[in-house]
Amino acid sequence: MNFNLINGNIITLDQSNPIANSVTVKNDKILNIDNNNPKYHNIDLCGATIIPGFVDSHFHLTNLGKRLDMLNLKNCNSSQEIAKLVFEKSKTVNDNDWILGFGWDQTRWDENEFPKKTLLNDLNIMQPVMLTRIDGHSCWVNENAIKSSGLDSSIQIDGGDIVNGCILIDNAMNPIQESIPKSDDKMIQKWIKMAIKIIISRGITNIHDAWQTSDMIKNINFLIDKNEFPIRCYGMLASHDQQLISRYFNSGHYNSTYYTIRSVKAFIDGALGSRGAALFEPYSDDKHNCGLILISHDEFNELATNCKKAGFQLCTHAIGDKGNSMVIDTYSKTMKNISDHRWRIEHAQMVRDEDISKFYKNGIVPSMQPSHCTSDMRWMKDRLGEHRIHRISRWKSFIDSGCKIPGGSDCPIEEGNPLFEYYAAVTRKDHRGYPNTGWQPQECISRLDALKMLTSWGAYGEFAEHRRGKIKIGFDADFTVLSDNILTCDLDKILKTNILMTITNGKILKNIL
């Protein structure tokens, strides 16, 4: 379809032509700006704002759909409330079926502590139960799940921990996850399509999918072939699957209109919420715990070396200050004298002063999620102490040092709403406006930089800045149309802004103008 988008407030992010009134699309590309083609169909924006399409640079596509089919535990206020939900669910499923849930957060409960193993076991149900914490780095299980997996809860697990005999942290979760029956292709396709509907509704045109298995890749390609995958996806290969990454290392980068694979995802540590993020000093509320390292030094070095040889970007989850420092050291040694490699640290949530400058100096890209800051801020002082909370979510420090930050949400850990991420980045407040003055407000960033995080810097994070992330002649026709100008409107109107249109590859996927 060829068309002119007219009478708009077009924020191009192109320094040579920052503001425009109209843009012309021919097939899948931007043909003209402020030079309408009279032969093309006109779409009157009536003053609405157009920006380059939102990019969510850290997303979990299949998990979003999958977790819509699980027990939703996000709004539960106690472990007892969750146990009741599990008991009711047990009445509706077969004895051998797994009961799965997602989203619990003990910091939101009245008791504010991990649950005891008796709570689920005393339900006396037949089903194995696995309930994943909101951060995805720990789970709560019953005895049936432990027996089904063959897990020996008395042994030490490298990169993992077991608390109260029922809370499995990081690598301790692996035996449970491996014992859950594998999902078939139809189910995976269903989850992907469920997620795509939500993605389009939120104005997102492009996601960076931060852990792709062979089954996920197969089903994404199947849906693309059926014209049922209308968004762009930058896939990160799951590093635990040696066969998968070897196949891609041998064949090279994969590029198509909607799908790119040229990166690998790894994990160095866990999360702060479950005290698995690796710290230099112990947690303030757990004096004998400095977190977990999930991969050995030798394994990580070997992975980095293999990525370098194959020309693949390495994207490593690192949250704690020690975890980030370890990844920086490995990246800088492996990629010494190699310019513009854009190896990423996913989250980079807690970084020491002396490590900030090492990102830009060594060409390392911090890929960050603003709402992680505003979700975690309530308990951060208890977890880290007053002396360390300034190390959290240092967006402005990174930008001032020269870094570009691809921004995302880590959905379904967070909501996957770009406007929530934008608002958090400029205010350091959650989407309810708390706290009044913002949390650690010295790290607030400008509205323009926040917009770049969610558009042009996302394109940079996937080596696509020459064709996406700006509204510029010859670039891909990916746009998000907003009801208000989020660069200039009152702060409290940002979260009231509506997504009017989502346009990806020149195709109008959503239109409520």
NUGU-92191 format. One record per residue (C-alpha): residue number from 1; residue in one letter; x, y, z. Coordinates in pm, 1 decimal. Layout:
N
R   resi   resn         c1         c2         c3
R    NUM      a          X          Y          Z
...
//
This chain:
513
R   resi   resn         c1         c2         c3
R      1      m        0.0        0.0        0.0
R      2      n      123.9      349.1      -89.4
R      3      f        3.6      644.1      117.7
R      4      n       73.5      992.2      250.9
R      5      l       47.4     1057.3      625.1
R      6      i      -53.4     1424.2      631.5
R      7      n     -120.0     1699.5      887.6
R      8      g       96.5     1534.2     1149.8
R      9      n      353.5     1644.9     1402.4
R     10      i      638.1     1425.3     1281.6
R     11      i      935.8     1381.0     1514.5
R     12      t     1193.3     1233.9     1278.7
R     13      l     1500.6     1203.3     1506.6
R     14      d     1693.9     1303.9     1194.8
R     15      q     1911.8     1600.7     1293.9
R     16      s     1910.1     1739.5      939.8
R     17      n     1528.5     1755.4      934.7
R     18      p     1396.7     1711.6     1289.4
R     19      i     1030.3     1810.9     1242.4
R     20      a      795.8     1752.9      949.2
R     21      n      425.9     1765.9      866.0
R     22      s      387.1     1471.0      630.4
R     23      v      558.5     1152.2      522.6
R     24      t      502.4      944.8      209.3
R     25      v      528.5      566.4      211.3
R     26      k      582.7      352.2      -96.0
R     27      n      551.5      -18.8      -25.7
R     28      d      775.3      -69.9      279.3
R     29      k      999.0      239.1      261.1
R     30      i      982.6      611.0      330.3
R     31      l      968.0      775.0      -12.9
R     32      n      936.3     1144.1       76.3
R     33      i      904.5     1383.5      366.4
R     34      d      692.1     1698.5      328.2
R     35      n      651.0     1620.0      -41.5
R     36      n      324.4     1430.9      -85.4
R     37      n      254.3     1214.9     -387.8
R     38      p      -84.2     1323.2     -528.0
R     39      k     -147.0      973.8     -665.0
R     40      y     -128.2      813.5     -321.9
R     41      h     -402.5      774.2      -62.9
R     42      n     -398.7     1044.6      207.8
R     43      i     -434.3      957.3      575.5
R     44      d     -514.2     1271.0      775.0
R     45      l     -349.8     1260.4     1117.4
R     46      c     -534.5     1569.9     1237.8
R     47      g     -230.9     1692.1     1431.3
R     48      a     -134.9     1360.2     1590.3
R     49      t      232.7     1294.5     1661.9
R     50      i      436.1     1044.1     1459.7
R     51      i      758.2      898.0     1594.9
R     52      p      983.7      622.3     1460.5
R     53      g      829.7      289.8     1561.3
R     54      f      883.0      191.3     1923.8
R     55      v     1157.8      -68.1     1970.9
R     56      d     1150.7     -284.6     2283.7
R     57      s     1513.6     -390.0     2312.0
R     58      h     1464.1     -658.3     2575.8
R     59      f     1152.3     -870.4     2539.8
R     60      h     1043.0    -1231.0     2588.1
R     61      l      799.6    -1300.7     2307.1
R     62      t      689.3    -1657.4     2373.7
R     63      n      694.2    -1611.3     2750.1
R     64      l      445.2    -1324.8     2724.8
R     65      g      188.3    -1549.5     2558.3
R     66      k      278.8    -1848.1     2774.0
R     67      r      233.6    -1660.2     3097.5
R     68      l     -111.3    -1544.9     2994.0
R     69      d     -203.2    -1914.3     3020.6
R     70      m      -60.2    -1947.3     3374.5
R     71      l     -198.9    -1851.1     3712.7
R     72      n     -149.7    -1474.6     3740.3
R     73      l        9.8    -1407.6     4078.5
R     74      k      114.9    -1045.6     4025.5
R     75      n     -158.9     -894.6     4241.0
R     76      c     -147.0    -1146.2     4525.8
R     77      n      -80.6     -992.2     4866.9
R     78      s       22.7    -1302.5     5059.9
R     79      s      153.3    -1654.6     5018.5
R     80      q     -173.7    -1783.7     5163.9
R     81      e     -368.8    -1614.1     4885.6
R     82      i     -150.5    -1790.3     4629.3
R     83      a     -196.6    -2127.0     4800.1
R     84      k     -573.7    -2084.6     4772.7
R     85      l     -544.3    -2013.6     4399.1
R     86      v     -332.9    -2326.5     4354.4
R     87      f     -584.4    -2536.8     4546.0
R     88      e     -874.7    -2410.7     4333.7
R     89      k     -675.7    -2474.1     4015.7
R     90      s     -603.4    -2831.1     4126.5
R     91      k     -976.4    -2907.3     4108.9
R     92      t     -984.6    -2826.6     3736.7
R     93      v     -683.8    -3022.1     3602.6
R     94      n     -573.1    -3384.6     3587.5
R     95      d     -362.4    -3528.0     3868.1
R     96      n      -52.3    -3552.5     3647.3
R     97      d      -82.5    -3202.9     3499.4
R     98      w      157.7    -2936.3     3616.6
R     99      i       12.3    -2627.6     3782.2
R    100      l      214.9    -2328.6     3666.1
R    101      g      196.5    -1971.0     3787.2
R    102      f      391.5    -1651.2     3740.7
R    103      g      439.4    -1313.3     3901.2
R    104      w      460.0    -1352.5     4278.6
R    105      d      674.4    -1104.8     4468.0
R    106      q      735.1    -1158.9     4837.5
R    107      t      827.9     -791.4     4883.3
R    108      r      461.5     -705.7     4816.7
R    109      w      326.0     -950.6     5072.2
R    110      d      229.8     -869.5     5428.3
R    111      e      489.3    -1122.0     5553.9
R    112      n      765.5     -990.4     5320.5
R    113      e      960.4    -1318.2     5318.1
R    114      f      994.7    -1633.9     5111.3
R    115      p      717.4    -1888.2     5185.4
R    116      k      772.5    -2211.3     5379.5
R    117      k      749.2    -2548.9     5206.6
R    118      t      455.9    -2664.4     5419.2
R    119      l      217.3    -2413.9     5261.9
R    120      l      189.3    -2590.2     4925.0
R    121      n      261.1    -2940.6     5055.8
R    122      d      -19.6    -2921.1     5311.8
R    123      l     -272.1    -2867.8     5032.3
R    124      n     -242.8    -3244.5     4972.3
R    125      i     -296.9    -3213.9     4598.2
R    126      m     -164.5    -3462.0     4342.5
R    127      q      -26.7    -3217.1     4087.4
R    128      p      331.6    -3088.6     4074.0
R    129      v      339.2    -2709.9     4120.2
R    130      m      588.9    -2453.5     3991.2
R    131      l      523.6    -2084.8     4059.4
R    132      t      778.6    -1848.1     3907.0
R    133      r      874.3    -1526.2     4083.4
R    134      i      819.1    -1194.9     3901.6
R    135      d     1188.2    -1168.6     3807.2
R    136      g     1197.7    -1514.9     3648.0
R    137      h     1503.4    -1603.4     3858.6
R    138      s     1339.4    -1812.0     4128.4
R    139      c     1039.4    -2037.0     4169.7
R    140      w      827.4    -2181.5     4447.3
R    141      v      756.3    -2553.8     4415.0
R    142      n      581.5    -2830.1     4604.4
R    143      e      720.6    -3171.7     4695.6
R    144      n      549.4    -3331.7     4394.9
R    145      a      749.7    -3107.6     4161.1
R    146      i     1075.3    -3191.9     4337.5
R    147      k     1002.2    -3565.4     4312.7
R    148      s      903.7    -3537.7     3945.2
R    149      s     1232.2    -3366.9     3862.7
R    150      g     1457.3    -3592.4     4068.2
R    151      l     1609.4    -3284.9     4232.2
R    152      d     1811.8    -3358.7     4544.2
R    153      s     1745.1    -3054.4     4760.1
R    154      s     2026.4    -3147.4     4998.8
R    155      i     2312.7    -3096.7     4750.6
R    156      q     2496.5    -2778.0     4658.3
R    157      i     2409.5    -2653.6     4308.3
R    158      d     2661.3    -2444.5     4115.2
R    159      g     2503.9    -2108.3     4039.1
R    160      g     2190.5    -2195.7     4233.1
R    161      d     2041.9    -2204.5     4581.0
R    162      i     1746.8    -2362.8     4761.0
R    163      v     1570.4    -2168.5     5036.3
R    164      n     1319.3    -2319.7     5281.2
R    165      g     1323.8    -2645.7     5085.1
R    166      c     1083.9    -2500.3     4827.4
R    167      i     1231.3    -2181.7     4678.0
R    168      l     1468.2    -2261.7     4392.5
R    169      i     1695.4    -1978.5     4281.8
R    170      d     1859.1    -1949.6     3939.1
R    171      n     2037.9    -2272.9     3834.9
R    172      a     1848.2    -2470.4     4100.1
R    173      m     1539.6    -2418.8     3882.4
R    174      n     1686.2    -2611.0     3588.8
R    175      p     1585.7    -2967.7     3689.7
R    176      i     1226.8    -2854.1     3746.1
R    177      q     1205.1    -2669.9     3414.8
R    178      e     1347.8    -2969.2     3229.3
R    179      s     1088.6    -3204.4     3380.0
R    180      i      787.3    -3000.8     3263.4
R    181      p      636.6    -3158.0     2947.8
R    182      k      755.7    -2987.4     2630.0
R    183      s      505.3    -2761.4     2452.0
R    184      d      405.0    -2857.8     2099.1
R    185      d      432.7    -2631.4     1794.3
R    186      k       64.0    -2534.4     1795.1
R    187      m       87.6    -2412.9     2152.4
R    188      i      405.2    -2213.3     2084.9
R    189      q      243.1    -2053.5     1778.9
R    190      k      -62.3    -1967.2     1987.2
R    191      w      155.0    -1796.1     2249.7
R    192      i      347.9    -1601.6     1986.6
R    193      k       27.5    -1478.2     1822.8
R    194      m     -118.5    -1380.2     2161.1
R    195      a      195.6    -1177.4     2230.6
R    196      i      194.8    -1011.6     1887.8
R    197      k     -156.4     -874.5     1945.8
R    198      i      -40.3     -705.9     2265.7
R    199      i      279.3     -577.7     2103.8
R    200      i       87.7     -413.8     1817.7
R    201      s     -167.6     -260.7     2055.5
R    202      r      115.8      -84.8     2240.9
R    203      g      268.6       70.9     1931.3
R    204      i      574.9     -152.8     1926.4
R    205      t      708.1     -229.0     1579.4
R    206      n     1023.7     -418.5     1673.7
R    207      i     1131.8     -640.6     1963.4
R    208      h     1467.1     -783.8     2066.0
R    209      d     1375.4    -1133.4     2185.2
R    210      a     1621.7    -1210.4     2461.4
R    211      w     1637.4    -1592.3     2462.7
R    212      q     1545.1    -1793.4     2156.6
R    213      t     1543.8    -2172.5     2144.8
R    214      s     1531.1    -2385.6     1831.6
R    215      d     1156.3    -2444.8     1882.6
R    216      m     1089.1    -2072.6     1903.1
R    217      i     1294.3    -2000.7     1591.2
R    218      k     1118.4    -2275.8     1397.6
R    219      n      773.3    -2145.0     1488.7
R    220      i      854.5    -1780.2     1421.3
R    221      n      970.7    -1876.9     1072.4
R    222      f      656.0    -2086.5     1025.5
R    223      l      436.0    -1786.9     1112.0
R    224      i      640.3    -1556.3      887.6
R    225      d      585.1    -1796.4      597.1
R    226      k      210.3    -1784.0      668.6
R    227      n      212.6    -1400.3      685.6
R    228      e      112.2    -1418.9     1052.0
R    229      f      419.0    -1248.1     1198.3
R    230      p      386.9     -876.8     1110.0
R    231      i      640.2     -731.5     1357.3
R    232      r     1019.0     -716.9     1346.5
R    233      c     1218.8     -946.1     1571.1
R    234      y     1588.6     -940.6     1659.8
R    235      g     1659.8    -1282.3     1805.8
R    236      m     1921.2    -1369.9     2067.5
R    237      l     2019.2    -1737.0     2058.2
R    238      a     1994.2    -1931.6     2385.4
R    239      s     2355.8    -1987.7     2490.1
R    240      h     2283.7    -2317.0     2668.1
R    241      d     2200.0    -2488.6     2337.1
R    242      q     2541.3    -2568.0     2191.8
R    243      q     2394.7    -2739.3     1886.6
R    244      l     2182.5    -2434.9     1804.4
R    245      i     2458.1    -2176.9     1834.7
R    246      s     2705.5    -2397.7     1647.8
R    247      r     2459.4    -2420.6     1360.1
R    248      y     2428.6    -2043.8     1337.5
R    249      f     2799.3    -1983.6     1391.8
R    250      n     2864.4    -2207.4     1091.2
R    251      s     2593.3    -2058.1      867.6
R    252      g     2642.0    -1693.7      972.7
R    253      h     2396.3    -1411.9     1037.9
R    254      y     2033.1    -1465.1      939.3
R    255      n     1851.1    -1164.6      795.0
R    256      s     1501.7    -1131.2      649.7
R    257      t     1240.0     -856.6      637.4
R    258      y     1094.3     -937.9      977.5
R    259      y     1357.6    -1152.6     1143.8
R    260      t     1727.3    -1116.6     1224.1
R    261      i     1954.2    -1352.7     1417.8
R    262      r     2310.5    -1238.5     1483.9
R    263      s     2344.7    -1243.4     1862.0
R    264      v     2371.3    -1480.7     2157.9
R    265      k     2219.0    -1437.9     2504.9
R    266      a     2403.3    -1547.4     2819.9
R    267      f     2360.3    -1504.1     3196.4
R    268      i     2632.2    -1409.6     3443.8
R    269      d     2417.9    -1370.1     3757.5
R    270      g     2063.7    -1361.7     3892.5
R    271      a     1833.1    -1083.3     4012.2
R    272      l     1826.6     -848.2     4310.9
R    273      g     1470.5     -941.5     4408.8
R    274      s     1565.6    -1303.3     4475.7
R    275      r     1915.8    -1206.4     4597.3
R    276      g     2087.1    -1387.9     4312.8
R    277      a     2252.8    -1083.4     4154.1
R    278      a     2629.0    -1102.7     4213.2
R    279      l     2757.8     -831.7     4450.6
R    280      f     3102.7     -730.8     4574.2
R    281      e     2963.8     -691.2     4927.4
R    282      p     2690.3     -900.7     5094.0
R    283      y     2324.4     -803.5     5070.6
R    284      s     2231.0     -563.7     5348.3
R    285      d     1935.9     -786.1     5444.2
R    286      d     2127.6    -1115.5     5405.0
R    287      k     2474.0    -1066.3     5552.6
R    288      h     2619.9    -1398.2     5434.8
R    289      n     2500.8    -1374.2     5075.3
R    290      c     2678.9    -1201.9     4785.1
R    291      g     2457.4    -1356.0     4516.2
R    292      l     2533.2    -1613.6     4249.2
R    293      i     2756.3    -1656.7     3945.9
R    294      l     2562.6    -1871.1     3697.0
R    295      i     2840.6    -1963.9     3455.1
R    296      s     3203.2    -2054.6     3518.7
R    297      h     3480.4    -1817.0     3418.5
R    298      d     3617.1    -2067.5     3167.3
R    299      e     3275.5    -2134.2     3010.8
R    300      f     3203.6    -1764.7     2972.7
R    301      n     3544.5    -1693.6     2820.9
R    302      e     3496.7    -1980.7     2575.5
R    303      l     3152.9    -1852.0     2474.8
R    304      a     3289.9    -1500.5     2424.7
R    305      t     3579.8    -1629.5     2215.3
R    306      n     3346.7    -1836.6     1997.7
R    307      c     3112.1    -1539.6     1946.4
R    308      k     3408.3    -1327.2     1842.9
R    309      k     3528.9    -1586.3     1590.5
R    310      a     3180.0    -1622.6     1440.2
R    311      g     3115.5    -1247.3     1430.6
R    312      f     2811.1    -1273.8     1658.4
R    313      q     2711.2    -1012.0     1912.7
R    314      l     2714.4    -1134.1     2273.7
R    315      c     2435.4    -1004.4     2499.7
R    316      t     2489.6    -1097.8     2864.5
R    317      h     2246.4    -1056.3     3152.4
R    318      a     2426.6     -881.8     3438.9
R    319      i     2251.2     -711.0     3729.0
R    320      g     2480.1     -694.5     4033.5
R    321      d     2788.4     -471.5     4052.4
R    322      k     3018.6     -775.0     4058.7
R    323      g     2830.1     -939.8     3773.7
R    324      n     2864.0     -629.1     3558.6
R    325      s     3232.5     -592.4     3641.8
R    326      m     3300.1     -953.4     3543.5
R    327      v     3128.0     -913.6     3207.3
R    328      i     3311.8     -587.1     3138.6
R    329      d     3644.9     -759.4     3206.1
R    330      t     3568.0    -1050.7     2974.0
R    331      y     3430.8     -829.1     2696.9
R    332      s     3722.6     -585.6     2711.1
R    333      k     3984.1     -862.4     2697.6
R    334      t     3807.3    -1062.7     2426.3
R    335      m     3725.4     -769.5     2198.7
R    336      k     4040.6     -564.4     2255.2
R    337      n     4129.6     -361.3     1944.4
R    338      i     3798.9     -454.9     1774.7
R    339      s     3591.1     -144.3     1717.2
R    340      d     3212.4     -117.5     1699.5
R    341      h     3136.9     -472.0     1815.2
R    342      r     2837.3     -348.6     2022.1
R    343      w     2845.2     -637.1     2264.8
R    344      r     2567.5     -570.7     2512.2
R    345      i     2513.5     -601.4     2883.3
R    346      e     2146.2     -669.9     2938.3
R    347      h     2007.4     -474.8     3236.3
R    348      a     2337.7     -325.3     3368.1
R    349      q     2122.7     -247.9     3670.5
R    350      m     2389.3     -196.4     3937.7
R    351      v     2720.4      -47.6     3825.8
R    352      r     3004.4      104.5     4031.1
R    353      d     3139.8      453.1     3958.4
R    354      e     3469.9      315.2     3828.1
R    355      d     3291.8       84.4     3582.5
R    356      i     3064.4      341.3     3413.4
R    357      s     3336.2      479.6     3186.8
R    358      k     3450.0      129.1     3088.4
R    359      f     3132.5       74.9     2887.0
R    360      y     3196.5      351.0     2634.0
R    361      k     3573.7      304.7     2642.6
R    362      n     3538.3      -62.6     2547.4
R    363      g     3246.7      -24.7     2306.1
R    364      i     3004.3     -202.0     2541.8
R    365      v     2634.1     -121.0     2505.3
R    366      p     2416.4     -104.3     2821.5
R    367      s     2069.8     -238.1     2734.9
R    368      m     1838.7     -115.2     3010.4
R    369      q     1476.9     -125.3     3124.7
R    370      p     1362.4      189.9     3307.6
R    371      s     1066.6       24.5     3480.6
R    372      h     1299.5     -219.8     3657.6
R    373      c     1415.6       80.2     3858.1
R    374      t     1066.2      193.4     3950.7
R    375      s      944.6     -160.0     4027.4
R    376      d     1239.1     -238.3     4255.7
R    377      m     1290.7       97.7     4426.9
R    378      r     1055.9       21.6     4720.4
R    379      w     1285.6     -242.2     4868.9
R    380      m     1620.9     -136.7     4723.9
R    381      k     1745.2       44.7     5036.0
R    382      d     1676.9     -261.7     5252.5
R    383      r     1847.4     -490.1     5001.9
R    384      l     2158.5     -280.2     4933.1
R    385      g     2183.9      -14.7     5202.5
R    386      e     2194.1      362.0     5159.2
R    387      h     2559.5      355.6     5049.6
R    388      r     2491.2      152.0     4733.0
R    389      i     2155.4      261.8     4596.2
R    390      h     2314.5      534.0     4381.6
R    391      r     2457.5      251.5     4167.5
R    392      i     2111.2      150.9     4045.5
R    393      s     1980.9      227.1     3693.7
R    394      r     2239.4      491.8     3602.7
R    395      w     2094.2      604.6     3270.6
R    396      k     2216.7      963.6     3283.9
R    397      s     2564.7      858.9     3394.3
R    398      f     2588.5      624.0     3097.4
R    399      i     2461.2      883.5     2849.5
R    400      d     2692.7     1152.3     2989.0
R    401      s     2984.2      911.8     2938.6
R    402      g     2894.5      875.2     2568.8
R    403      c     2687.1      556.3     2567.1
R    404      k     2375.5      488.9     2363.4
R    405      i     2121.3      288.3     2565.6
R    406      p     1876.8       55.8     2387.5
R    407      g     1568.2       66.5     2609.5
R    408      g     1316.2     -206.6     2672.8
R    409      s     1079.8     -357.7     2925.5
R    410      d     1182.3     -721.4     2986.6
R    411      c      815.0     -807.1     2929.3
R    412      p      646.8    -1009.1     3079.9
R    413      i      861.1     -928.2     3386.1
R    414      e      731.4     -573.6     3334.5
R    415      e      420.7     -468.2     3143.2
R    416      g      578.3     -413.6     2802.0
R    417      n      429.2      -65.1     2767.3
R    418      p      677.0      177.9     2603.3
R    419      l      501.3      475.5     2760.6
R    420      f      564.5      328.9     3108.7
R    421      e      933.1      294.4     3018.0
R    422      y      947.9      647.7     2876.9
R    423      y      780.0      798.2     3183.9
R    424      a     1007.7      606.0     3421.9
R    425      a     1316.5      722.2     3231.7
R    426      v     1230.3     1093.0     3250.6
R    427      t     1079.4     1099.4     3602.8
R    428      r     1218.3      798.7     3798.7
R    429      k      855.6      745.3     3907.8
R    430      d      633.0      442.8     3859.8
R    431      h      320.8      468.1     3645.1
R    432      r      120.3      571.5     3952.0
R    433      g      342.6      879.0     3995.8
R    434      y      534.0      750.0     4300.1
R    435      p      750.5      891.1     4453.8
R    436      n      667.6     1258.6     4416.2
R    437      t     1020.8     1376.3     4347.9
R    438      g     1138.6     1061.8     4170.4
R    439      w     1372.3      795.5     4310.8
R    440      q     1741.8      886.9     4281.1
R    441      p     1636.0     1173.1     4049.5
R    442      q     1994.7     1264.0     3960.3
R    443      e     1971.5      983.5     3701.8
R    444      c     1660.5     1119.0     3523.7
R    445      i     1719.7     1173.8     3152.1
R    446      s     1580.3     1419.2     2899.0
R    447      r     1264.9     1339.4     2706.8
R    448      l     1459.2     1335.5     2381.5
R    449      d     1709.1     1081.9     2514.9
R    450      a     1424.3      869.7     2653.4
R    451      l     1265.3      868.4     2308.0
R    452      k     1596.1      766.0     2152.7
R    453      m     1621.2      479.5     2404.2
R    454      l     1296.8      339.6     2269.4
R    455      t     1360.0      406.3     1899.7
R    456      s     1692.9      499.0     1739.6
R    457      w     1916.8      354.6     2012.2
R    458      g     1721.7       29.9     1988.5
R    459      a     1801.9       23.9     1616.7
R    460      y     2166.9       88.9     1705.5
R    461      g     2161.2     -206.8     1944.7
R    462      e     2079.9     -438.1     1653.2
R    463      f     2310.6     -274.6     1394.6
R    464      a     2008.6     -133.7     1206.1
R    465      e     2056.7      241.9     1256.0
R    466      h     2118.6      287.5      882.6
R    467      r     1761.4      180.1      802.2
R    468      r     1548.5      211.9     1117.5
R    469      g     1503.3      432.7     1421.6
R    470      k     1451.5      756.6     1227.0
R    471      i     1193.0      894.5      989.4
R    472      k     1417.1      953.9      693.5
R    473      i     1394.9      901.7      317.6
R    474      g     1492.8      546.0      228.1
R    475      f     1439.7      410.9      581.0
R    476      d     1194.5      133.8      666.7
R    477      a      837.5      256.1      709.8
R    478      d      799.4      176.6     1081.3
R    479      f      595.6      435.3     1274.6
R    480      t      404.9      480.6     1596.3
R    481      v      132.1      745.5     1596.6
R    482      l       51.4      905.3     1933.6
R    483      s     -239.0     1119.1     2049.9
R    484      d       -3.1     1368.5     2217.9
R    485      n      351.0     1498.5     2177.8
R    486      i      539.9     1322.0     2455.4
R    487      l      837.4     1556.1     2410.0
R    488      t      637.9     1862.3     2516.3
R    489      c      311.9     1761.9     2688.5
R    490      d      265.0     1789.1     3065.1
R    491      l      437.3     1502.0     3244.2
R    492      d      110.0     1369.0     3381.9
R    493      k      -27.5     1342.0     3027.6
R    494      i      244.1     1104.0     2907.1
R    495      l       73.3      800.3     3054.9
R    496      k     -264.6      916.7     2922.1
R    497      t     -132.2      927.2     2566.6
R    498      n     -305.4      683.3     2331.3
R    499      i     -147.2      470.8     2060.9
R    500      l     -344.5      569.4     1751.0
R    501      m     -157.2      375.9     1484.4
R    502      t      107.9      106.9     1459.7
R    503      i      272.9       81.2     1118.2
R    504      t      540.8     -179.5     1049.9
R    505      n      708.5     -235.8      713.8
R    506      g      457.1        0.9      554.6
R    507      k      160.8     -205.5      678.7
R    508      i     -100.0      -47.1      904.3
R    509      l     -142.7     -294.9     1189.8
R    510      k     -346.3      -72.6     1421.5
R    511      n     -555.9      232.7     1338.6
R    512      i     -796.0      403.1     1579.8
R    513      l     -763.9      753.4     1433.9
//
